Amino acid sequence: MEKDNKNLHAAESIFEPEVHKHHRRRKKLLEFTHSSTRATMIMLGAAVLALIIENTPLLPNFSEFWNTFYIGISIGSFDPHISVGHFINDFLMALFFLVVGLEIKYEFTAGELTNPRKALLPIIAAAGGAVLPALVYLAFNAGSGFEHGWGVPMANDIAFCLGILALLGSRVPAGLRAFLSTLTIVDDMIAILVIAIFYTANLNVMWLAAGLALFAVLIVLNRMHIYGLAPYLIIGLALWVCILLSGVHATVAGVLVALTIPAKSQVRLGRVSNWFETKAQNADERYDPGQADIAQKEYLVEIRQIGRVSRMTIPPITQLDYLLHTPVYFVILPLFAFANAGVLLTGTDLGALIMSPVTIGVFFGLLVGKPVGIFLATWLTVKLKISDLPEGVCWGHILGVSVLGGVGFTMAIFVTNLAFADPTTIASAKVAILAASLVAGLIGFFILRHEALCADCGDEDDYEDEVAVAQ
């Protein structure tokens, strides 16, 4: 800690006195916007606010606004317009799926999915947590006409799960954090495949072929070692349009673009520090204390080269993830929750809503099917010696994160909008999602908190035993 404080003071000492406060404010903002717990609370607050507004006279047309208010531009006969709701769900959420795609690529490049034996445990757990809730839903909805909603309880919310886990801080084993992160990533991969294959209507082969051609161009750019983000994002926007017009949900384009973003640095990292040291010495030799800052031309040339290589050192996938993290988790996801989580309960037959097979199927699919599927698949994988539990993780931890798997929220609501068209059916699914996510989040948190407290007590007992032996 003392070393970190010294480094912090040393870093701040290079700034002019008048920019110290600005630098500190920016640093606090970065710390705030890189907290998964705060992101989760903001998203939850947006959902609660939407629920309140929907059931008060404040905005009687709140839910209709998102689909009746259009945005767009007009240039002669070119007059594309899209509703605010579709803009959020189809375009902004594509950026969320782009971030998910970046996380998937990271896991395959440098994360848990690089080790086949370690990867098998969360992969099989995610598969169990996807299949069983779908079967639970179908058990309640067989012959009801709502069978198409089986994909709703399959979906898990990565932001909420990691946010809840973050509330426990360092008391959670690092292995459990890695297990849950990989589990949710694989779960998202399954959800993306389900969306692309089963929730695609009126497939337009021509536009799909055009989209796949653009995807091939992105792969070629990657193979040609094009590291600039601009070509990927420009072609990615065209890819999004093609996927949208093809009938496949446009958010799939975000994942496809992410998979082509280079994950390698442009420079040899092992040689960077020596190069920086040489350049820093050169810059120091060219600095003239008697000249104004703008007159330090030779010095600034050296510094510009250092800055250019510094930017090239960061892999493009890391750069893009850094750029998108704050707007996605602190703007786009809360906006999605605000636009989609509202459910009109006033004047609704609550008895019929609660007893709807969709409500029951989604609720028990998330709260029972998801946890049982994850836990049972994990238990079988370990007992059959296919893989092992992560270091420091016990079955109580696995039970806790299995229950957290029942937090569907964002992804489940997203699939709901694709699976159903009838407002009453959508409302039934949303009520079940919100209720199940709340209950699963609370139960999962308290199970993990209990495990953390027991571990703390165990550490204290071990310490007392060691002291007694020493005496």
C-alpha positions in Angstrom: 0.0 0.0 0.0 2.8 2.4 0.9 4.5 1.7 -2.5 1.2 2.4 -4.3 0.8 5.7 -2.5 4.4 6.7 -3.5 3.8 5.8 -7.1 0.5 7.8 -7.0 2.3 10.9 -5.6 5.1 10.5 -8.1 2.6 10.3 -11.0 0.7 13.4 -9.7 3.9 15.4 -9.2 4.4 15.8 -13.0 1.2 17.8 -13.3 1.0 21.5 -13.1 -0.6 22.7 -9.8 -3.7 24.0 -11.5 -4.6 20.7 -13.1 -4.1 18.6 -9.9 -7.8 18.9 -9.0 -8.9 18.1 -12.5 -6.7 15.0 -12.5 -8.1 13.8 -9.2 -11.7 14.4 -10.3 -11.0 12.4 -13.5 -9.4 9.6 -11.5 -12.4 9.4 -9.1 -14.7 9.3 -12.1 -12.7 6.4 -13.7 -12.8 4.5 -10.3 -16.6 5.1 -10.1 -17.3 3.9 -13.7 -15.2 0.8 -13.4 -17.1 -0.6 -10.5 -19.4 -3.5 -11.4 -21.3 -3.0 -8.1 -22.2 0.6 -9.0 -23.1 -0.4 -12.5 -25.5 -3.0 -11.1 -27.1 -0.6 -8.7 -27.7 2.0 -11.4 -29.2 -0.6 -13.7 -31.4 -1.9 -10.9 -32.5 1.7 -10.1 -33.4 2.3 -13.7 -35.6 -0.8 -13.7 -37.3 0.1 -10.5 -37.9 3.7 -11.8 -39.5 2.3 -15.0 -41.8 0.0 -12.9 -42.9 3.0 -10.8 -43.5 5.3 -13.7 -45.4 2.6 -15.6 -47.9 2.3 -12.7 -48.4 5.9 -11.8 -50.3 8.7 -13.6 -47.0 10.5 -14.2 -46.5 9.2 -17.7 -49.6 7.3 -18.9 -48.0 6.6 -22.3 -44.6 5.7 -20.9 -44.4 2.2 -22.5 -45.9 3.4 -25.8 -43.3 6.3 -26.1 -40.5 3.9 -26.9 -42.3 2.4 -29.9 -44.2 5.5 -31.2 -41.5 8.1 -31.1 -39.2 7.9 -34.1 -35.7 9.3 -34.7 -33.9 9.6 -38.0 -32.6 11.9 -40.8 -34.0 12.9 -44.2 -31.8 13.6 -47.2 -34.0 14.0 -50.2 -35.9 10.7 -50.8 -33.6 8.9 -48.3 -35.7 9.0 -45.2 -34.7 6.2 -42.7 -36.5 6.4 -39.3 -36.3 4.0 -36.4 -38.3 4.1 -33.1 -36.5 4.9 -29.9 -37.2 1.4 -28.6 -35.7 -0.3 -31.6 -32.7 2.1 -31.6 -32.0 1.0 -28.0 -32.7 -2.7 -28.5 -31.2 -3.2 -31.9 -28.4 -0.7 -32.1 -27.3 0.3 -28.6 -27.6 -3.3 -27.4 -25.4 -4.3 -30.3 -22.6 -2.4 -28.6 -23.3 -4.4 -25.4 -23.0 -7.6 -27.4 -19.8 -6.2 -28.9 -18.4 -5.9 -25.3 -19.7 -9.4 -24.6 -17.9 -10.6 -27.7 -14.7 -8.9 -26.6 -14.9 -10.8 -23.3 -15.5 -14.1 -25.1 -12.4 -13.5 -27.2 -10.4 -12.6 -24.1 -11.4 -15.9 -22.4 -10.4 -17.9 -25.5 -7.1 -15.9 -25.9 -5.9 -15.4 -22.3 -8.6 -16.5 -19.9 -10.0 -19.7 -18.4 -11.0 -21.1 -21.8 -7.4 -21.4 -22.9 -7.0 -24.4 -20.6 -9.2 -27.3 -21.8 -9.5 -29.0 -18.5 -10.2 -25.8 -16.5 -12.6 -24.7 -19.2 -14.7 -27.8 -19.2 -16.1 -27.1 -15.7 -17.8 -23.8 -16.4 -18.7 -24.8 -20.0 -20.6 -27.9 -18.8 -22.1 -26.0 -15.9 -23.4 -23.3 -18.4 -24.8 -26.0 -20.6 -26.6 -27.6 -17.7 -27.8 -24.1 -16.7 -29.2 -23.6 -20.2 -30.9 -26.9 -20.9 -32.8 -27.5 -17.6 -34.5 -24.1 -17.3 -35.8 -24.5 -20.9 -37.1 -28.0 -20.0 -38.8 -26.6 -16.8 -40.4 -23.8 -18.9 -41.7 -26.3 -21.5 -43.1 -28.6 -18.7 -45.4 -25.7 -17.6 -46.2 -24.5 -21.2 -46.6 -27.7 -23.2 -49.7 -27.2 -25.4 -50.3 -23.7 -24.1 -49.3 -22.0 -27.4 -46.4 -20.2 -25.6 -43.8 -22.9 -26.1 -41.7 -20.4 -28.2 -40.6 -18.7 -24.9 -38.4 -21.6 -23.8 -35.3 -19.4 -24.5 -36.3 -16.7 -21.9 -35.2 -18.5 -18.7 -32.0 -19.8 -20.3 -30.4 -16.3 -20.3 -28.2 -15.2 -17.5 -27.2 -11.6 -16.7 -23.4 -11.2 -16.6 -23.4 -7.6 -15.2 -25.8 -8.4 -12.3 -24.0 -11.7 -11.3 -20.6 -10.1 -11.2 -21.9 -7.0 -9.5 -23.5 -9.1 -6.7 -20.3 -11.1 -6.3 -18.3 -7.9 -6.1 -20.3 -6.9 -3.0 -18.4 -9.6 -1.1 -15.0 -8.1 -2.1 -11.9 -10.1 -1.4 -13.7 -12.6 0.8 -14.6 -14.5 -2.4 -11.9 -16.9 -3.7 -10.3 -15.8 -6.9 -11.1 -19.2 -8.4 -14.8 -18.7 -7.8 -14.7 -15.3 -9.5 -13.0 -16.9 -12.6 -15.5 -19.7 -12.6 -18.5 -17.4 -12.5 -17.0 -15.0 -15.1 -16.4 -17.9 -17.5 -19.8 -19.5 -16.7 -21.6 -16.2 -17.6 -19.5 -15.7 -20.8 -20.3 -19.3 -22.0 -24.0 -18.7 -21.0 -24.0 -15.5 -23.2 -22.5 -17.5 -26.0 -25.3 -20.0 -25.8 -27.9 -17.2 -25.6 -26.4 -15.6 -28.7 -26.6 -18.9 -30.6 -30.2 -19.3 -29.5 -31.1 -15.8 -30.6 -29.4 -16.3 -34.0 -30.9 -19.7 -34.7 -34.3 -19.8 -33.1 -35.4 -16.2 -32.8 -34.8 -15.2 -36.4 -37.9 -14.4 -38.6 -38.2 -13.8 -42.3 -34.6 -14.6 -43.2 -33.3 -12.6 -46.2 -30.6 -14.7 -47.7 -29.2 -11.8 -49.8 -28.6 -9.5 -46.9 -27.3 -12.4 -44.8 -24.8 -13.2 -47.6 -23.7 -9.5 -47.7 -23.2 -9.6 -43.9 -21.1 -12.7 -44.1 -19.0 -11.2 -46.9 -18.3 -8.2 -44.7 -17.4 -10.5 -41.8 -15.0 -12.2 -44.2 -13.5 -8.8 -45.0 -13.0 -8.2 -41.2 -11.2 -11.5 -40.9 -8.9 -10.6 -43.8 -8.1 -7.3 -42.1 -7.2 -9.2 -38.9 -5.0 -11.6 -41.0 -3.3 -8.7 -42.6 -2.4 -7.3 -39.2 -4.4 -4.1 -39.5 -4.4 -2.8 -35.9 -6.3 0.5 -36.3 -9.9 0.3 -34.9 -11.5 2.6 -37.4 -11.7 0.1 -40.3 -13.2 -2.6 -38.1 -15.8 -0.1 -36.7 -16.8 1.3 -40.1 -17.2 -2.1 -41.7 -18.8 -3.3 -38.5 -21.5 -0.6 -38.9 -22.2 -1.8 -42.4 -22.3 -5.4 -41.1 -24.8 -4.4 -38.5 -27.1 -2.9 -41.2 -26.8 -6.1 -43.3 -27.6 -8.4 -40.3 -30.5 -6.1 -39.3 -32.0 -6.3 -42.8 -31.4 -10.1 -43.0 -33.8 -10.9 -40.3 -31.2 -12.2 -37.9 -31.2 -10.1 -34.8 -28.8 -7.2 -35.3 -27.0 -7.6 -32.0 -25.3 -10.7 -33.4 -23.3 -8.3 -35.5 -21.6 -6.9 -32.4 -20.3 -10.4 -31.5 -19.0 -11.0 -35.0 -17.1 -7.7 -35.1 -15.6 -8.4 -31.7 -14.2 -11.8 -32.8 -12.2 -10.1 -35.5 -10.6 -7.3 -33.4 -6.9 -8.0 -33.0 -5.9 -9.2 -29.5 -2.1 -8.8 -30.0 0.1 -5.7 -29.4 1.8 -4.1 -32.3 5.1 -4.0 -30.5 7.2 -6.7 -28.7 6.3 -6.1 -25.1 9.5 -7.6 -23.7 11.5 -4.8 -25.4 9.2 -1.9 -24.6 10.7 -0.9 -21.2 14.3 -0.7 -22.5 13.1 1.4 -25.5 11.1 3.7 -23.2 14.2 4.1 -21.0 16.4 5.1 -23.9 13.8 7.5 -25.3 13.3 9.1 -21.8 17.0 9.7 -21.5 17.1 11.2 -25.0 14.2 13.5 -24.1 15.9 14.5 -20.9 19.0 15.5 -22.8 17.0 17.7 -25.1 15.0 19.5 -22.4 16.0 23.2 -22.0 14.7 24.6 -18.7 15.2 28.1 -20.1 12.7 27.8 -23.0 8.9 28.0 -23.1 7.1 24.7 -23.4 6.0 25.2 -27.0 9.7 26.0 -28.0 10.9 22.5 -26.7 10.7 21.1 -30.3 13.3 18.4 -30.1 12.1 17.4 -26.6 8.5 17.2 -27.8 9.5 15.1 -30.8 10.9 12.4 -28.4 7.8 12.6 -26.2 5.5 12.3 -29.3 7.3 9.1 -30.3 7.0 7.8 -26.7 3.2 8.5 -26.8 2.8 6.9 -30.3 4.6 3.7 -29.2 2.6 3.7 -25.9 -0.7 3.7 -27.8 0.6 1.0 -30.2 1.6 -1.2 -27.1 -2.1 -1.6 -26.0 -3.8 -4.4 -28.0 -6.8 -3.1 -30.0 -9.2 -5.4 -28.2 -8.1 -3.8 -24.9 -8.5 -0.3 -26.3 -12.0 -0.9 -27.5 -13.1 -2.6 -24.3 -11.8 0.4 -22.4 -13.6 2.9 -24.7 -16.9 1.0 -24.5 -17.0 -0.1 -20.8 -18.3 3.1 -19.3 -21.0 4.0 -22.0 -22.2 0.3 -22.1 -22.5 -0.4 -18.4 -23.4 3.1 -17.2 -25.6 4.4 -20.0 -26.7 1.7 -22.5 -27.7 -1.1 -20.0 -29.5 1.3 -17.6 -31.3 2.8 -20.6 -32.3 -0.7 -21.8 -33.6 -1.5 -18.3 -35.5 1.8 -18.2 -37.1 1.2 -21.6 -37.9 -2.4 -21.1 -38.4 -3.3 -17.4 -41.7 -1.4 -17.0 -44.7 -3.6 -16.4 -48.2 -2.2 -16.2 -49.8 -3.7 -13.1 -52.5 -1.1 -12.4 -55.9 -2.4 -13.6 -54.4 -5.8 -14.4 -55.8 -9.0 -13.2 -52.9 -10.0 -11.0 -54.3 -13.4 -10.3 -54.4 -14.3 -14.0 -51.0 -12.7 -14.5 -49.4 -14.7 -11.7 -51.1 -18.0 -12.7 -50.2 -17.6 -16.4 -48.1 -20.6 -17.6 -45.6 -18.1 -19.0 -45.1 -16.5 -15.6 -44.8 -19.8 -13.8 -42.5 -21.3 -16.5 -40.1 -18.4 -16.6 -40.1 -18.0 -12.8 -39.4 -21.6 -11.9 -37.1 -21.9 -14.9 -34.9 -19.2 -13.6 -35.2 -19.8 -9.9 -35.2 -23.7 -9.9 -34.1 -24.9 -13.4 -31.1 -22.6 -13.7 -29.5 -23.2 -10.2 -30.2 -27.0 -10.3 -28.9 -27.3 -13.8 -25.6 -25.4 -13.0 -25.0 -27.2 -9.7 -25.9 -30.7 -11.0 -23.7 -30.3 -14.1 -20.8 -29.1 -12.0 -21.2 -31.9 -9.5 -21.3 -34.6 -12.2 -18.3 -33.1 -13.9 -16.2 -33.2 -10.7 -17.5 -36.6 -9.6 -16.7 -38.1 -13.0 -13.2 -36.6 -12.6 -13.6 -34.7 -15.9 -12.5 -31.5 -14.2 -11.8 -30.2 -10.7 -13.2 -27.4 -8.5 -11.1 -24.2 -8.7 -8.5 -23.7 -5.9 -10.1 -22.5 -2.7 -13.7 -23.1 -3.9 -16.0 -25.5 -2.0 -19.5 -26.8 -2.8 -21.1 -24.0 -0.8 -19.6 -21.5 -3.2 -20.8 -23.5 -6.2 -24.3 -23.5 -4.7 -24.2 -19.8 -4.2 -23.1 -19.0 -7.8 -25.6 -21.6 -9.1 -28.4 -19.6 -7.5 -27.0 -16.4 -8.8 -27.3 -18.0 -12.3 -31.1 -17.4 -11.8 -30.6 -13.7 -12.2 -31.8 -13.3 -15.8 -32.8 -9.6 -16.0 -31.2 -7.9 -19.0 -30.6 -10.9 -21.2 -33.9 -12.6 -20.2 -35.9 -9.4 -20.9 -34.0 -9.1 -24.2 -35.1 -12.6 -25.3 -38.6 -11.9 -24.1 -39.0 -9.1 -26.6 -37.9 -11.5 -29.3 -40.0 -14.5 -28.2 -43.4 -12.8 -27.7 -45.4 -10.1 -29.5 -48.5 -9.9 -27.3 -48.1 -7.2 -24.6 -49.9 -9.3 -22.0 -47.6 -12.3 -22.5 -44.5 -10.0 -22.4 -45.8 -8.5 -19.2 -46.2 -12.0 -17.7 -42.6 -12.9 -18.6 -41.2 -9.6 -17.3 -43.0 -10.0 -13.9 -41.5 -13.5 -13.6 -38.0 -12.3 -14.6 -38.0 -9.4 -12.2 -39.3 -11.6 -9.3 -37.0 -14.5 -10.0 -34.0 -12.3 -10.5 -34.6 -10.5 -7.2 -35.1 -13.7 -5.2 -32.2 -15.5 -6.8 -29.9 -12.5 -6.3 -30.7 -12.2 -2.6 -30.5 -16.0 -1.9 -27.3 -16.3 -3.9 -25.7 -13.4 -2.1 -26.6 -14.6 1.4 -25.3 -18.1 0.6 -22.0 -16.7 -0.6 -21.9 -14.3 2.4 -22.4 -17.3 4.8 -19.6 -19.2 3.1 -17.3 -16.1 3.4 -18.1 -15.7 7.1 -17.5 -19.4 7.7 -14.2 -19.1 6.0 -13.2 -16.1 8.1 -14.2 -18.1 11.2 -12.1 -21.0 10.0 -9.1 -18.8 9.5 -9.4 -17.4 13.0 -9.7 -21.0 14.4 -6.6 -22.0 12.5 -4.7 -19.0 13.8 -5.7 -19.8 17.4 -4.6 -23.4 17.0 -1.2 -22.3 15.6 -0.8 -19.9 18.5 -1.6 -22.7 21.0 0.8 -25.1 19.4 3.5 -22.4 19.4 2.9 -21.7 23.1 
